[in-house]
Amino acid sequence: MGRRWQLERGRDHFYRMAKRERYRSRAAFKLKQLDERYNLLRRGHVVVDLGAAPGGWLQVARERVGGEGFVLGIDLQAIAELPHENVATLVADITDASTPELIMAKLPRAADVVLSDASPKISGVWDVDQARSVELARSALAIADAILAPGGKLLVKVFQGGMFEELVAEVRRRFSSLKVTKPAASRRGSAEVYVVAKGFRRSR
Ligand SMILES: C[S@@+](CC[C@H](N)C(=O)[O-])C[C@H]1O[C@@H](n2cnc3c(N)ncnc32)[C@H](O)[C@@H]1O
């Protein structure tokens, strides 16, 4: 049995599950797995999801926070509306300096959790794509700095490679605990990992 075949089969498995359970993306299962493992999302939480289109993570986040919480999704692309009044979306570039303020203006209070599944448009040139991924993760961290409540949590996707350790060190400075993990629903062989940080306390 070839490795390629196994990879394809794994991908299909999560794709079929997403269709069956009516999630907008197979990525929804990554968030479910990460949340089960790290206990990130609770009822009543205010959650901000960066790079949120087409909205699979928004669906999972809304399930977890329930009717009392609030979920805001941001993407370069418009996100089709979700059928809940406590889920809002915003078309914006997370690397833009004015975006943290735009986000804060839409929230009922400081956020409990910032999620980022943002990925660059893949050019195929690995160094370029990896550097862009780190830039997106940096922007997610800057947004977290601006909008997280003390004790808040951050989950951010990044491609491992150049500047990865520096990024991890920057996250570590602001949070009391940090883990680097790869959920089972991620493609095997991909360089993508998730940094999970808890206990936001601002940079020292
Ligand atoms: C893997 S998809 C996210 C999937 C999403 N978590 C879901 O479950 O549906 C990555 C997203 O990042 C977005 N993105 C990339 N660069 C961005 C930027 N600078 N600002 C906002 N969104 C960005 C892309 O438009 C894309 O929709």
The ligand as an SDF file (V2000), in Angstrom:
LIG
                    3D

 27 29  0  0  0  0  0  0  0  0999 V2000
   -7.3220   27.0200    5.6790 C   0  0  0  0  0  0  0  0  0  0  0  0
   -8.3570   28.3830    5.3640 S   0  0  0  0  0  0  0  0  0  0  0  0
   -9.2820   28.4870    6.8790 C   0  0  0  0  0  0  0  0  0  0  0  0
  -10.3260   27.4150    7.0390 C   0  0  0  0  0  0  0  0  0  0  0  0
  -11.2340   27.6760    8.2180 C   0  0  0  0  0  0  0  0  0  0  0  0
  -10.5490   27.4560    9.4870 N   0  0  0  0  0  0  0  0  0  0  0  0
  -12.4600   26.7760    8.1870 C   0  0  0  0  0  0  0  0  0  0  0  0
  -12.5700   25.8740    9.0440 O   0  0  0  0  0  0  0  0  0  0  0  0
  -13.3260   26.9840    7.3440 O   0  0  0  0  0  0  0  0  0  0  0  0
   -7.2620   29.7500    5.4770 C   0  0  0  0  0  0  0  0  0  0  0  0
   -7.8860   31.1210    5.2640 C   0  0  0  0  0  0  0  0  0  0  0  0
   -6.9310   32.1480    5.5810 O   0  0  0  0  0  0  0  0  0  0  0  0
   -7.3270   33.3020    4.8570 C   0  0  0  0  0  0  0  0  0  0  0  0
   -6.2750   34.3180    4.8540 N   0  0  0  0  0  0  0  0  0  0  0  0
   -5.0420   34.2340    4.2900 C   0  0  0  0  0  0  0  0  0  0  0  0
   -4.3630   35.3960    4.4530 N   0  0  0  0  0  0  0  0  0  0  0  0
   -5.1840   36.2250    5.1440 C   0  0  0  0  0  0  0  0  0  0  0  0
   -5.0560   37.5680    5.6110 C   0  0  0  0  0  0  0  0  0  0  0  0
   -3.9370   38.2830    5.3920 N   0  0  0  0  0  0  0  0  0  0  0  0
   -6.0890   38.1280    6.2860 N   0  0  0  0  0  0  0  0  0  0  0  0
   -7.2320   37.4140    6.4940 C   0  0  0  0  0  0  0  0  0  0  0  0
   -7.4070   36.1340    6.0870 N   0  0  0  0  0  0  0  0  0  0  0  0
   -6.4070   35.5530    5.4150 C   0  0  0  0  0  0  0  0  0  0  0  0
   -7.6410   32.7380    3.4640 C   0  0  0  0  0  0  0  0  0  0  0  0
   -8.4520   33.6460    2.7360 O   0  0  0  0  0  0  0  0  0  0  0  0
   -8.3360   31.4150    3.8230 C   0  0  0  0  0  0  0  0  0  0  0  0
   -9.7400   31.5680    3.7720 O   0  0  0  0  0  0  0  0  0  0  0  0
  1  2  1  0
  2  3  1  0
  2 10  1  0
  3  4  1  0
  4  5  1  0
  5  6  1  0
  5  7  1  0
  7  8  2  0
  7  9  1  0
 10 11  1  0
 11 12  1  0
 11 26  1  0
 12 13  1  0
 13 14  1  0
 13 24  1  0
 14 15  1  0
 14 23  1  0
 15 16  2  0
 16 17  1  0
 17 18  1  0
 17 23  2  0
 18 19  1  0
 18 20  2  0
 20 21  1  0
 21 22  2  0
 22 23  1  0
 24 25  1  0
 24 26  1  0
 26 27  1  0
M  CHG  2   2   1   9  -1
M  END
$$$$
